[in-house]
Amino acid sequence: MKTYIVGNWKLNFTVGESSIYLHKLMKALPNYRDIEMVVAPSFLALQPLSLQIDRHKMKLASQNGFYRDYGAFTGEVSFSQLRGIVDYAIIGHSERRHILGEDDKMIAKKIAAAVRNRIRPILCVGETESERAFGETADVIRDQLLGGLSEIGDDDLDKVLIAYEPVWAISSTKAAKLASPEEISEVVKLIRETIHEVYGKKIAEEMPVLFGGSVKPSNAGSYLITEGVDGLLVGGASLILSEFVDIINTAKRVKA
Ligand code: PEP
């Protein structure tokens, strides 16, 4: 299986800055055939970057997308508009769940819309600090996982990637708030067991599961060797060229 390294730029970089960064990023990296390198710029930058990117080397993801293909939905961008521009879409990121109020029902419709438009969804799941403290992690992950996948047919499951992102470990500056490989492997195991139970062994084994939560060059290696982890979703460190390049090179080294 390929190793996936996805850079989530969030609400950062102008279109010009995105273009310059992408240029430097592509120049700094060789063509790694076993590493799927993906960046997720703002909606505005996606179209120009799709003309600039070398798709043999790197792919584009959107950070979101709407569940209807067209119509009276002011301010939204549909997956049908993103079709052909991006290969992946981040869906259900914790910032969208907790700041923008997206629920599993809406996320499920977005996953279906992405798949319908030939875009591979990266379904983000993760518990908050208090959910973990109250022993609710397993229930939360199960609900988000099965809720998010509820609108697609079994034939489309092989297009989906899962990103486990504990909310308490995102954008953390404190060592105590970093997820340990043990904590990650426990939840990744639960994700695969849940998929196995509902959809069968093959899809559970083959579905890529990424980890995200304050990934840096210093911890990327230990996360990448964590059992069941097939890649990383990187926020803050993906905005710093040297760090993102370092993380991708670490993936190449560790997964070789
Ligand atoms: C993210 O937003 O998906 C993320 C993991 O961010 P960070 O790496 O900054 O914690």
Boltz pocket constraint, residues with backbone or C-beta under 6 A from the ligand:
constraints:
  - pocket:
      binder: B
      contacts: [[A, 8], [A, 165], [A, 169], [A, 170], [A, 171], [A, 172], [A, 212], [A, 213], [A, 214], [A, 215], [A, 233], [A, 234], [A, 235], [A, 236], [A, 237]]
      max_distance: 6.0
